[in-house]
Amino acid sequence: MILLPRAADELEIPFVASGGQADGRSLVASLGMGAAGMNMGTRFLVTKEAPVHQNVKEAVVAASELDTCLVMRPLRNTEPVLTTAPLSG
Ligand SMILES: Cc1cc2nc3c(=O)[nH]c(=O)nc-3n(C[C@H](O)[C@H](O)[C@H](O)COP(=O)(O)O)c2cc1C
């Protein structure tokens, strides 16, 4: 909500919104804030076409927004990933 209008003010080239984009509402919001389109990543992970194990797809679909944890923070490249049980053994 802050970066997209800022980018629209600064840039003279088209740009797309990325991160957390999931449906038509995301696209409308992105266009409304000045982006030329959106980049959708995680949602495509759970499509039939994606070469990802069915169990992973089902875990992602069953998860809520509270089921993520942040990684890579010390490297200043923070990413939210699905929280999973620690491996045993
Ligand atoms: C399975 C998967 C692998 C990804 N791998 C990379 C990567 O290697 N490097 C990178 O900069 N971004 C990577 N991304 C991030 C995407 O390029 C994109 O920016 C991001 O998924 C968009 O946010 P969203 O997943 O919330 O839609 C990956 C995303 C997914 C879902």
Ligand as a Chemical Component Dictionary entry (heavy atoms), coordinates in Angstrom:
data_LIG
# 
_chem_comp.id                   LIG 
_chem_comp.type                 NON-POLYMER 
_chem_comp.pdbx_formal_charge   0 
_chem_comp.three_letter_code    LIG 
# 
loop_
_chem_comp_atom.comp_id 
_chem_comp_atom.atom_id 
_chem_comp_atom.alt_atom_id 
_chem_comp_atom.type_symbol 
_chem_comp_atom.charge 
_chem_comp_atom.model_Cartn_x 
_chem_comp_atom.model_Cartn_y 
_chem_comp_atom.model_Cartn_z 
_chem_comp_atom.pdbx_ordinal 
LIG C1  C1  C 0 8.188  -22.198 -5.500 1  
LIG C2  C2  C 0 8.723  -20.779 -5.530 2  
LIG C3  C3  C 0 10.079 -20.588 -5.771 3  
LIG C4  C4  C 0 10.606 -19.288 -5.805 4  
LIG N1  N1  N 0 11.946 -19.127 -6.025 5  
LIG C5  C5  C 0 12.475 -17.887 -6.053 6  
LIG C6  C6  C 0 13.869 -17.693 -6.258 7  
LIG O1  O1  O 0 14.642 -18.636 -6.422 8  
LIG N2  N2  N 0 14.341 -16.416 -6.251 9  
LIG C7  C7  C 0 13.522 -15.325 -6.064 10 
LIG O2  O2  O 0 14.000 -14.187 -6.064 11 
LIG N3  N3  N 0 12.186 -15.499 -5.874 12 
LIG C8  C8  C 0 11.649 -16.731 -5.859 13 
LIG N4  N4  N 0 10.307 -16.895 -5.643 14 
LIG C9  C9  C 0 9.481  -15.701 -5.437 15 
LIG C10 C10 C 0 8.670  -15.360 -6.702 16 
LIG O3  O3  O 0 9.542  -14.985 -7.711 17 
LIG C11 C11 C 0 7.683  -14.217 -6.445 18 
LIG O4  O4  O 0 8.360  -13.024 -6.238 19 
LIG C12 C12 C 0 6.818  -14.476 -5.266 20 
LIG O5  O5  O 0 6.446  -15.819 -5.220 21 
LIG C13 C13 C 0 5.574  -13.596 -5.347 22 
LIG O6  O6  O 0 4.878  -13.609 -4.128 23 
LIG P1  P1  P 0 3.678  -14.639 -3.786 24 
LIG O7  O7  O 0 4.304  -15.996 -3.720 25 
LIG O8  O8  O 0 3.174  -14.143 -2.455 26 
LIG O9  O9  O 0 2.658  -14.538 -4.900 27 
LIG C14 C14 C 0 9.762  -18.167 -5.608 28 
LIG C15 C15 C 0 8.398  -18.389 -5.363 29 
LIG C16 C16 C 0 7.869  -19.657 -5.327 30 
LIG C17 C17 C 0 6.371  -19.844 -5.047 31 
# 
loop_
_chem_comp_bond.comp_id 
_chem_comp_bond.atom_id_1 
_chem_comp_bond.atom_id_2 
_chem_comp_bond.value_order 
_chem_comp_bond.pdbx_ordinal 
LIG C1  C2  SING 1  
LIG C2  C3  SING 2  
LIG C2  C16 DOUB 3  
LIG C3  C4  DOUB 4  
LIG C4  N1  SING 5  
LIG C4  C14 SING 6  
LIG N1  C5  DOUB 7  
LIG C5  C6  SING 8  
LIG C5  C8  SING 9  
LIG C6  O1  DOUB 10 
LIG C6  N2  SING 11 
LIG N2  C7  SING 12 
LIG C7  O2  DOUB 13 
LIG C7  N3  SING 14 
LIG N3  C8  DOUB 15 
LIG C8  N4  SING 16 
LIG N4  C9  SING 17 
LIG N4  C14 SING 18 
LIG C9  C10 SING 19 
LIG C10 O3  SING 20 
LIG C10 C11 SING 21 
LIG C11 O4  SING 22 
LIG C11 C12 SING 23 
LIG C12 O5  SING 24 
LIG C12 C13 SING 25 
LIG C13 O6  SING 26 
LIG O6  P1  SING 27 
LIG P1  O7  DOUB 28 
LIG P1  O8  SING 29 
LIG P1  O9  SING 30 
LIG C14 C15 DOUB 31 
LIG C15 C16 SING 32 
LIG C16 C17 SING 33 
# 
